[in-house]
Amino acid sequence: MGFPIISKDHPLYLASASARRRRLLEQLRLPFRSRGGDIEEAMSDDEPSFGTLRLAQEKAESILPLPQPGWVVAADTVVVLDGAILGKPKGYNEALSTLSLLSGREHRVITGFCVLDPLGKTGHVEAVETLVRFRNLSRQQVEAYIATGEPFGKAGSYAIQGIGAFMVEGIAGSYSNVVGLPLCALIKARVAEGALRGFPLAQSLSGVGPQKE
């Protein structure tokens, strides 16, 4: 028995409450519902890409069972410098330390994503990496950026899609991956798995987007 394709009647389930990931799916005009799971987002001693894949799978499974069968996607994003994971800052000093470390250097942003089929079985896992290069930042610039409040709640203490763009001299790889969801890789996987017959969707032109529960 084949699975239903993603459509207005069978939306994709995003296992995340992240506004950034919701906006990325809205950008694609892909029908979806957002359901935040409840897991402890603690990285283990795994290599960073394996750690993101493990957490992505845990996030995806945490929203099961669903109100109706459907495809599920979940993701986890980390910032890595010299092999060390730079997480979300717990306060001003941690944000200051992180941004000072990133100043004038190149770091990696890794997003692992997991897809579950409508039976709740893992259909696809993939880690996507993007290299991001920061300009040299003065202490005054770092402090002014922290004062905006944007670094808090962000891996690596910055948001490339926000004010933090002023710090980014260049990237190599997927921009949406740095935001939190590698859209090109995700759509390729969905088409390959049969969750989509093709893309863009015909109904995308009519503005299909997120749906309420």
ZAMARGU-4260 file (C-alpha; in steps of 0.2 Angstrom, whole numbers, plus 5000, padded with zeros to 4 digits):
<rodrens>
0) 5000/5000/5000 | 5007/5017/4995 | 5008/5032/5006 | 4998/5048/5003 | 5008/5062/4995
5) 5010/5078/5005 | 4995/5089/5000 | 4982/5101/5008 | 4973/5085/5014 | 4989/5076/5020
10) 5000/5090/5026 | 5018/5087/5032 | 5021/5087/5051 | 5035/5098/5056 | 5041/5092/5073
15) 5047/5109/5079 | 5040/5125/5087 | 5054/5135/5079 | 5048/5151/5070 | 5063/5150/5059
20) 5059/5133/5052 | 5041/5137/5050 | 5045/5152/5040 | 5056/5142/5029 | 5042/5129/5025
25) 5030/5144/5022 | 5043/5151/5009 | 5041/5134/5000 | 5022/5135/5001 | 5022/5118/5007
30) 5006/5112/5017 | 5012/5108/5034 | 5007/5108/5053 | 5019/5112/5067 | 5020/5101/5082
35) 5033/5104/5095 | 5040/5089/5104 | 5047/5088/5121 | 5064/5081/5122 | 5080/5086/5131
40) 5091/5094/5117 | 5108/5089/5125 | 5122/5084/5114 | 5132/5069/5118 | 5150/5065/5114
45) 5145/5060/5097 | 5154/5068/5082 | 5143/5084/5078 | 5134/5077/5063 | 5129/5061/5071
50) 5123/5071/5086 | 5112/5082/5076 | 5105/5066/5067 | 5101/5058/5084 | 5092/5073/5091
55) 5082/5075/5074 | 5076/5057/5075 | 5071/5060/5094 | 5062/5076/5090 | 5053/5067/5075
60) 5048/5052/5086 | 5042/5063/5101 | 5027/5070/5091 | 5020/5052/5088 | 5006/5047/5088
65) 4999/5059/5075 | 4981/5064/5074 | 4981/5057/5057 | 4994/5047/5047 | 5007/5059/5039
70) 5025/5062/5034 | 5036/5070/5048 | 5052/5080/5047 | 5062/5086/5062 | 5079/5095/5062
75) 5093/5100/5074 | 5106/5113/5070 | 5123/5116/5078 | 5138/5128/5076 | 5155/5120/5076
80) 5172/5129/5078 | 5188/5119/5080 | 5178/5104/5084 | 5169/5112/5098 | 5150/5114/5098
85) 5144/5132/5101 | 5127/5131/5108 | 5114/5143/5113 | 5121/5156/5125 | 5115/5155/5143
90) 5118/5174/5146 | 5127/5190/5141 | 5145/5183/5145 | 5143/5167/5135 | 5136/5177/5120
95) 5151/5188/5121 | 5163/5174/5122 | 5155/5165/5107 | 5154/5179/5096 | 5172/5184/5100
100) 5178/5167/5096 | 5169/5168/5079 | 5176/5185/5074 | 5186/5184/5059 | 5185/5166/5057
105) 5176/5152/5047 | 5165/5140/5056 | 5154/5125/5052 | 5135/5125/5053 | 5128/5107/5053
110) 5109/5103/5052 | 5104/5085/5054 | 5086/5081/5048 | 5076/5065/5050 | 5060/5060/5040
115) 5047/5048/5046 | 5035/5039/5034 | 5016/5039/5039 | 5019/5022/5048 | 5032/5031/5059
120) 5047/5022/5052 | 5063/5032/5048 | 5063/5035/5029 | 5078/5047/5028 | 5092/5055/5038
125) 5104/5067/5032 | 5117/5080/5039 | 5120/5095/5029 | 5135/5106/5032 | 5138/5125/5027
130) 5154/5135/5030 | 5151/5152/5037 | 5165/5166/5037 | 5163/5180/5049 | 5171/5198/5047
135) 5183/5204/5061 | 5172/5212/5074 | 5176/5225/5087 | 5171/5223/5105 | 5159/5238/5102
140) 5150/5229/5088 | 5149/5213/5097 | 5141/5222/5113 | 5129/5232/5102 | 5123/5216/5093
145) 5121/5207/5110 | 5111/5222/5116 | 5098/5219/5102 | 5093/5202/5111 | 5095/5193/5095
150) 5109/5181/5100 | 5099/5173/5114 | 5091/5156/5109 | 5102/5155/5094 | 5115/5142/5091
155) 5132/5151/5089 | 5124/5166/5097 | 5118/5174/5080 | 5104/5174/5067 | 5110/5175/5049
160) 5093/5179/5043 | 5092/5194/5055 | 5103/5208/5061 | 5117/5195/5063 | 5119/5196/5044
165) 5130/5211/5046 | 5144/5199/5053 | 5144/5187/5039 | 5156/5190/5025 | 5152/5174/5015
170) 5146/5156/5015 | 5149/5140/5006 | 5134/5129/5005 | 5116/5130/5009 | 5110/5147/5016
175) 5093/5139/5023 | 5104/5126/5032 | 5111/5140/5042 | 5094/5146/5046 | 5089/5129/5052
180) 5083/5118/5038 | 5092/5113/5022 | 5077/5116/5010 | 5086/5109/4994 | 5091/5093/5002
185) 5074/5091/5011 | 5064/5093/4995 | 5076/5081/4985 | 5073/5068/4999 | 5054/5070/4999
190) 5053/5068/4980 | 5064/5053/4981 | 5054/5045/4994 | 5038/5047/4985 | 5031/5060/4998
195) 5030/5073/4983 | 5027/5069/4965 | 5037/5084/4960 | 5041/5102/4966 | 5035/5116/4965
200) 5018/5110/4969 | 5004/5116/4958 | 4994/5122/4973 | 5009/5133/4979 | 5003/5146/4967
205) 4987/5147/4978 | 4997/5151/4994 | 4995/5134/5003 | 5005/5135/5019 | 5004/5131/5037
210) 4988/5123/5044 | 4981/5124/5062 | 4978/5108/5072
</rodrens>
